[in-house]
Amino acid sequence: MSLPDSFSYHFYPVGQGLFSAGSIHRVGEQVSRFSWVYDCGTSSRQDLIRQRIEQYETWVNGRRRIDLLVLSHFDRDHISGVCRLIERFQIGTLTLPYMPLGQRLVIAFSEGLGFRDELIHFFVNPVDYLIGVKGAQIDRILFVPPSFGQETPVPPGLDSNRPAWGEDRVPQVEFGPVKERSDDYERGVLVATPSRSGQATQVLFLRRGGTLNIYGLWEFVPYNDDPEKEIPKSFMDEVIDKRDQLLASKGLGRDLALNRIIVFYDYEFGRKSKDRNRIPLFLYSGPIYSSWRAVRLGDWLLNGERSIVGEGKGSLLYSGDGYLNSDNKLDRLIAYIGDERIQSVGLFQVMHHGSRRSWHCSVAAAIQPSISVFSCDTKRRPSLHPHREVLGDFSFFGPKLVDKVNPFSAWGALEER
């Protein structure tokens, strides 16, 4: 069967949040060959995320499978719609950043979650929570460990022996390399468990430097910018002491353990603590350029016609709520993703809704995308994203605002060698 010859990127208007999807397909075919979603949530209005998921269902033309679902981090405005997606779609690979239980709880408590909040169970044990969603069919959950200090993943070369992309087969995602479980104190806890549907979900941990690629034609490079910030030993000791109650028990036992840890957290960090210790999972998504003769990225003009905005710059770089607020953080990202991939980025999702706290003045010039997407609620106080100086920095790089009403989509074309 012939190879796909086009791709598309979509950003749905969810206000203060992020819901983005992409697909690789062939012009004229009703159903995509491969589809992915990066984040699915909002803190503006939950009816927004419900409406956009319905729009997504229409866009995929009845395809009930998301091949790759990526969660950048665990804030409400990025995951509030994930359960709804899992209820409606079979998930091939669900990818999320790995962090130990203590780090997850620091984030949960700094979000203001208490032991009576439903979402707290996601932070306690994300595997148990996700496969417990009604109707969940998740083939595998893939944790991405911190990428800090690792070398650039080597791009795969042209593979003349790659398998044919058959019409009736599920695209094969190749993980390289992978290990079965983590090396920290949770070893053996986050393991394969039958879901409510009876399906066993495989749990994997991507080795540092690992990537995902589809038939040597397209690749995904996750980057977990976890500085491995030290958490007070006394707090970690308390978490470890209550670990079994948290991970194994339900109901009152878990609530009592959580309540005890929340009290200890308030003592260690203070009730007003904003130390979110956010762990952003950046994601590079793009063609493996050695496999194609030409790659083009385009936009739609106001009259509905197509306009090419990037020759050889067809890749997308998601940043979630990541921090690129210093040369050091920016240099680490570029060093890991690699200059060759960075130079091919045609579309960049601007970090943290265009917040000045996550940015510094070198970002736009270093990445130089053809299109820059700001996904935010411009009237939400007190943030009022995007901030003026961030928008100004990207003013020469095709800024696009995705708010509560206005979506954004880009198209791309692939030419076989």
Disulfide bonds with the S-S distance in Angstrom:
none
